[in-house]
């Protein structure tokens, strides 16, 4: 890859945020349905679903931020930093 061509993200890199939100949504849906089946209270299950979704999303985001990049990611970041210096931003 030359310095003039921008990095084109792969399909898995593009879909990674969608996967993380989908995992959080699945966790929230599981808790919401479990509460709904146990109590038959729609308001309580909706609140539980929302709280679980938000907590799961924050926890997954924190885990994602705490991961250290491997050598391939480090070289990719270095390439992006070098190409960013040439653009004048």
C-alpha positions in Angstrom: 0.0 0.0 0.0 1.4 3.3 -1.0 1.1 6.5 1.1 -1.3 8.1 -1.4 -3.9 5.4 -1.3 -6.2 5.5 1.7 -6.8 2.4 3.8 -9.9 0.6 2.6 -11.5 -1.1 5.6 -12.5 -4.7 5.2 -16.1 -5.9 5.6 -15.4 -7.3 9.1 -13.9 -3.9 10.1 -17.0 -2.1 8.9 -19.5 -4.5 10.6 -17.6 -4.7 13.9 -19.7 -1.9 15.6 -22.9 -3.5 14.3 -21.9 -6.8 15.8 -21.2 -5.2 19.2 -24.6 -3.4 19.2 -26.3 -6.6 18.1 -24.7 -8.5 21.0 -25.9 -5.9 23.4 -29.4 -5.9 21.9 -29.5 -9.7 22.2 -28.6 -9.5 25.9 -31.2 -6.9 26.5 -33.8 -8.8 24.6 -33.0 -12.0 26.6 -33.4 -10.2 30.0 -36.5 -8.3 28.8 -38.2 -11.5 27.6 -37.3 -13.3 30.8 -38.7 -10.6 33.0 -41.8 -10.5 30.7 -42.4 -14.2 31.0 -41.8 -14.2 34.8 -43.9 -11.1 35.8 -46.2 -10.4 32.8 -45.5 -6.7 33.4 -44.7 -4.9 30.2 -43.3 -1.7 31.8 -40.9 -3.7 34.0 -39.7 -5.8 31.2 -39.2 -2.7 28.9 -37.2 -1.0 31.6 -35.1 -4.1 32.2 -34.5 -4.4 28.5 -33.3 -0.8 28.2 -31.1 -0.9 31.3 -29.5 -4.2 30.2 -28.9 -3.0 26.7 -27.1 0.2 27.9 -25.0 -1.6 30.5 -24.0 -4.3 28.1 -23.1 -1.7 25.4 -20.9 0.2 27.9 -19.2 -2.9 29.2 -18.5 -4.2 25.7 -17.2 -0.8 24.7 -14.9 -0.7 27.7 -13.6 -4.2 26.9 -13.0 -3.1 23.3 -11.1 0.0 24.4 -8.9 -2.0 26.8 -7.6 -4.4 24.1 -4.0 -3.8 23.0 -3.4 -3.7 19.2 -1.3 -6.4 17.7 1.6 -5.8 15.3 -0.7 -5.6 12.2 -2.9 -3.0 13.8 0.1 -1.0 15.0 1.6 -0.9 11.5 -1.8 0.1 10.1 -2.1 2.9 12.6 1.4 4.1 11.8 0.6 4.1 8.1 -2.5 6.2 8.8 -0.6 8.6 10.9 2.1 9.0 8.2 -0.5 9.6 5.5 -2.4 12.1 7.8 0.8 14.2 8.1 1.0 14.6 4.4 -2.6 15.9 4.0 -2.1 19.1 6.0 -4.8 18.3 8.7 
